Amino acid sequence: MAGDIGPMSGKSNVLFWLERRGLPMNDEVVDRIYKCAKSSDHTLTEAEIMECVQGL
């Protein structure tokens, strides 16, 4: 699915994912999701991404 976020994703993928869902796109949220994706060995689930968003 377009917009997946995983270890090979860039920040543009994170921004696209957030935008499609109408979620906040400030630097802190983007950086947190990006770091989580880079440290992962798989494409993040929606639940994993939302944990990053809600953890702020």
C-alpha positions as CSV (number, residue, x, y, z in Angstrom):
1,M,0.0,0.0,0.0
2,A,1.3,3.4,-0.8
3,G,2.3,5.4,2.2
4,D,3.7,2.4,4.1
5,I,6.5,3.4,6.5
6,G,9.5,1.1,7.1
7,P,13.2,1.1,7.5
8,M,13.8,2.2,3.9
9,S,11.3,5.1,4.1
10,G,12.2,8.7,4.0
11,K,10.6,11.6,5.9
12,S,8.4,12.2,2.8
13,N,6.7,8.8,3.4
14,V,6.0,9.9,7.0
15,L,4.6,13.2,5.9
16,F,2.4,11.5,3.3
17,W,1.1,9.0,5.8
18,L,0.2,11.7,8.4
19,E,-1.4,13.9,5.7
20,R,-3.6,11.1,4.4
21,R,-5.0,10.6,7.9
22,G,-5.3,14.3,8.8
23,L,-2.8,14.0,11.7
24,P,-0.4,16.7,12.9
25,M,2.7,17.0,10.9
26,N,5.1,18.9,13.2
27,D,8.8,18.1,13.3
28,E,8.6,16.3,16.6
29,V,6.0,13.8,15.3
30,V,7.7,13.2,12.0
31,D,11.1,12.7,13.7
32,R,9.7,10.3,16.2
33,I,8.0,8.1,13.5
34,Y,11.0,8.3,11.3
35,K,13.4,7.1,14.0
36,C,11.0,4.3,14.9
37,A,10.9,3.2,11.3
38,K,14.7,3.3,10.9
39,S,15.2,1.1,13.9
40,S,12.6,-1.4,12.8
41,D,13.2,-4.5,10.6
42,H,9.7,-4.4,9.1
43,T,7.1,-2.0,7.8
44,L,5.4,-0.4,10.7
45,T,1.8,-1.3,11.5
46,E,-0.8,1.5,11.8
47,A,-0.8,0.7,15.6
48,E,2.9,1.1,15.9
49,I,2.8,4.5,14.0
50,M,-0.1,5.7,16.2
51,E,1.9,4.8,19.3
52,C,4.6,7.2,18.1
53,V,2.0,9.9,17.4
54,Q,0.1,9.5,20.7
55,G,3.3,9.2,22.7
56,L,3.9,13.0,22.4
